[in-house]
Amino acid sequence: MRVGTDIMGEDHGEKTSMEHSKYGDDFKIGDVYTTSAITVTETHVVNWAGLTMDFYALHMDKEYAAKTSFGERVVHGPLVFALAVGLVSLAGFGGDSVLAWLGAENIKMLAPVKIGDTITVIVEVIDKKQTNKPEKGIQVWRYKVKNQKDEMVMVFDYKLMFHMRV
């Protein structure tokens, strides 16, 4: 049975190829998107430590962290990265256009994120390339993570493969 037919074999006019609500073609260099915000909680930090086995004292030990230059516990950098990726995903900017994640480059932690801080992500399309297959393209989106004081706390370039119109 082909796509678009019901169990009785009747054709409903649907295409056999997968259609997408968005394609890589829909994004232009310079496009900017902003996510909603999330407040990073104690629960985030404890769950992340348990998931990753990263129980470093700077994240988990209030007394130890109080004696550091930060003066209090700080959020794991990789957790900030993961939350940024999640915020962009939840925002749905890419729709169903993304085919694959190809990596992240130039990751920089610019300032600490502390428990109780609220972060948001500003995304800018900074590069687009065609592949040798016209139905696939590669883009780089720069993620700028900011806190509630509008300070940039993290930046990285997120490389994705997209479905393209053919």
Secondary structure as UniProt FT lines:
FT   TURN            3..4
FT   TURN            7..8
FT   HELIX           24..26
FT   TURN            29..30
FT   STRAND          32..34
FT   STRAND          38..39
FT   HELIX           42..52
FT   HELIX           57..60
FT   HELIX           62..66
FT   TURN            69..70
FT   HELIX           77..91
FT   TURN            92..96
FT   STRAND          98..109
FT   TURN            115..116
FT   STRAND          118..130
FT   TURN            134..135
FT   STRAND          136..146
FT   TURN            148..149
FT   STRAND          152..163
//
